[in-house]
């Protein structure tokens, strides 16, 4: 007789619950590797940092005109 443990009752690792539905994890994340995610995150961080400095520069420029 096989004993049911928490590990045997679990859903397979290839599925995740999403909004009450079970969806394959490849549909949720796609074939994106960790390296690609890190590269995109670094790029977005750089864009955000540059954007903040542009906004600060424009704000200071606007204050000088007053």
C-alpha positions as CSV (number, residue, x, y, z in Angstrom):
1,X,0.0,0.0,0.0
2,X,1.3,3.4,-1.0
3,X,1.3,6.2,1.7
4,X,0.1,9.5,0.4
5,X,2.3,12.3,1.7
6,X,2.2,16.0,1.0
7,X,4.7,15.5,-1.8
8,X,2.6,13.0,-3.7
9,X,-0.6,15.1,-3.4
10,X,1.1,18.2,-4.8
11,X,0.4,19.5,-8.3
12,X,3.2,18.8,-10.8
13,X,5.8,21.5,-11.0
14,X,4.8,22.3,-14.5
15,X,1.5,23.8,-13.5
16,X,0.6,26.8,-11.4
17,X,-2.7,28.3,-10.2
18,X,-3.5,31.5,-11.9
19,X,-6.7,33.3,-11.0
20,X,-8.4,30.0,-9.9
21,X,-7.3,28.2,-13.1
22,X,-4.5,25.8,-13.5
23,X,-2.2,26.9,-16.3
24,X,1.0,25.3,-17.5
25,X,4.0,27.3,-16.2
26,X,5.4,27.6,-19.8
27,X,2.3,29.6,-20.7
28,X,2.8,31.9,-17.7
29,X,6.5,32.7,-18.1
30,X,7.3,31.5,-21.6
31,X,10.7,30.2,-22.6
32,X,12.5,33.2,-20.9
33,X,15.7,32.4,-19.1
34,X,16.9,34.1,-16.0
35,X,19.7,35.7,-17.9
36,X,17.2,37.3,-20.3
37,X,15.2,38.6,-17.4
38,X,18.2,40.1,-15.7
39,X,19.2,41.8,-18.9
40,X,15.8,43.3,-19.4
41,X,15.7,44.3,-15.7
42,X,19.1,46.0,-16.0
43,X,18.0,47.9,-19.2
44,X,14.7,49.0,-17.6
45,X,16.6,50.2,-14.5
46,X,19.0,52.2,-16.6
47,X,16.1,53.8,-18.5
48,X,14.4,54.7,-15.3
49,X,17.5,56.2,-13.8
50,X,18.1,58.3,-16.9
51,X,14.4,59.4,-16.9
52,X,14.6,60.5,-13.3
53,X,17.7,62.6,-14.0
54,X,16.0,64.2,-17.1
55,X,13.0,65.1,-15.0
56,X,15.2,66.6,-12.3
57,X,17.1,68.6,-14.9
58,X,14.0,69.9,-16.5
59,X,12.6,70.8,-13.1
60,X,15.7,72.8,-12.2
61,X,15.7,74.5,-15.5
62,X,12.1,75.5,-15.0
63,X,12.9,76.8,-11.5
64,X,15.7,79.0,-13.0
65,X,13.3,80.6,-15.4
66,X,11.1,81.8,-12.5
